[in-house]
Amino acid sequence: MRTMKELALQMDQTDPLACYRDEFYIKEKLLYLNGNSLGLMSKRAESTVLEVLDSWKQYGIDGWTQGKREWYTLSEKLGRKMAELVGAKPNEVIVTGSTTVNIHQLIASFYQPQARRYKIITDTLNFPSDIYALQSQVKLHGYDPEDALIQIESHDGLLIEEADIIAAMEDDVALIFLPSVYYRSGQLIDVAGITREAHKRGIKVGIDACHSAGVIPHAFHDWHVDFAVWCTYKYLNSGPGGVAALFVHEQHHGLEPGLAGWFGSDKEKQFDMLHQFEPASDVGAFQIGTPHILSLAPLMGSLEHFSEVGITNLRKKSLSLTEYMMDLIEERLVGHGFKIVNPRDKARRGGHVCLEHPDAARICKALKANEVVPDYRSPNMIRLAPIPLYTSYFDVYDAISRLKQIMDDQVYLQYPNQRDVVA
Ligand SMILES: Cc1ncc(COP(=O)(O)O)c(C=O)c1O
């Protein structure tokens, strides 16, 4: 029978995506399993950043309209390029703002509470920034978040049951805002099913796809999701603080943006400089101010990988990598106190593996000292994300072997079991 090491080597040999690894800057010996927080830099992203710097150098202000890729409509162009990744029409995605700002923009636009229908459903496991945004949006309408925000409870502190979300869809609910994949446990929720049930009850649905965009296919248009937001610096490799994206279903084009700004204008009319706002006729209307061109630049290069490989192929390899990683953990780390807490089922599993361990903080420190980059989430979680574009099966084998060594030798006990400032 083949050993797990032989299996890794064989899967790498037959991996059709293996050639993409060389397109990324990966330090020798470093095993980077944190691309679900910040994706690595690719050579193509680097070259499009340099290209933008060069247009700035050469054209100055005229870079907005001249050069190989003029900046004035870059957000629209990148949106069209990204649409396929989330199953949207080209005029339904715009690359703009940051995730949190885009949440504010779309909640401000879609949340139109009525006297008897004013509540928002979200959950207790959601990312803090999403909750803060929802709290402030309901307060802006004069409601108390304690009353107007329904946070669905988890039964085990890890997963949210779709049935509980559906059961909370009562007549007083105006809107639902949920993640597609939970940032801790990596649970993938049934966005299509939830949207279907919500729409039967006249409730709108918004999705935060930060942890699925670029690793899991979606069909936002066909599922009739009303709106969605996601960042680009995780699986989409746009670099720290890279510009985010948003989706607004075509049926809502024409809806007045809650937060208007001049870059949301009809592009032909923007420079008429009138005080009467004339929004773009499509998703472009939801932009606010001048796009951050230097933070859009890497996406021009990094998105090429996604167009070439296709999201279905990326998902296939991601599922295979996480399956292999979980098999290895179960085979090699027995008796070391780890618990795999992400769903095993492919229909409910996102792009990362999540391990619980009471010494998680110091195990992560020991991993880093051994050139494995995990991600720690307080108080006891280790997230490990093998990235289909640049993680090999052997990397996974090597990372789990280094983890086993750290546990066997109890090296982790040398470190304090506390998180760092950025964890
Ligand atoms: C699920 C989710 N939502 C929102 C955010 C906040 O994104 P930003 O800080 O770019 O606004 C993050 C950041 O990691 C996230 O993971």
The ligand as an ORCA input file, in Angstrom:
! r2SCAN-3c Opt
* xyz 0 1
  C     -15.844     37.659      6.790
  C     -15.206     39.004      6.852
  N     -15.982     40.086      6.821
  C     -15.449     41.332      6.895
  C     -14.092     41.510      7.001
  C     -13.545     42.898      7.119
  O     -12.908     43.270      5.941
  P     -12.245     44.716      5.774
  O     -11.389     44.928      6.958
  O     -11.414     44.589      4.537
  O     -13.322     45.700      5.669
  C     -13.241     40.395      7.024
  C     -11.784     40.561      7.153
  O     -11.016     39.663      7.268
  C     -13.821     39.113      6.948
  O     -13.066     38.004      6.993
*
